[in-house]
Amino acid sequence: MKFWAILLIALVVVHCVFASGKQYSECSKKGGRHQISDLCKSGSTNCNNNYCKEKCRVENPKPKCGDGKSGTEDKNTCYCN
């Protein structure tokens, strides 16, 4: 019985570790800016404060889609700060 309890606890811990890693895997930091690639494709409205806080752990995000100018070159990328 103890064996199964320990095994179950170990599986839950392993699952939580891998699940938390996936949550933030789509956010990257380049040149001091947190960004999420391909979030602004096809008129998506996901480039917002809540999404940046959740995915990139940014405290006071200022999300915007790229506009092709310096610093926000990729129009498909959401820049969170």
Residue, then its C-alpha position, 0 to 999 in steps of 0.5 A: m500500500k505504501f508503495w502505491a501511495i509513494l508512486l502516486i505522489a511521485l507521478v503527481v510531482v513529475h506531472c506538475v513539473f512538466a506542466s509548469g514548464k509548458q505553460y511558459s515555453e511559448c514566451s521568450k526574452k530577446g533583447g530585454r523584451h518578453q515576446i510570444s511568437d505567432l500570437c498576432k497572426s490572423g487578427s488574434t486578440n490574445c496579445n493583451n495584459n492577462y496573456c502576457k502576465e500568464k505566459c511571460r510572468v510580466e508584472n506591468p505588461k504593455p502588450k502590442c503586436g509588432d509594427g515592422k519598426s525597430g524593436t518590434e519588427d515581426k508583425n506576427t509577434c506579441y511584444c509584452n514589454 
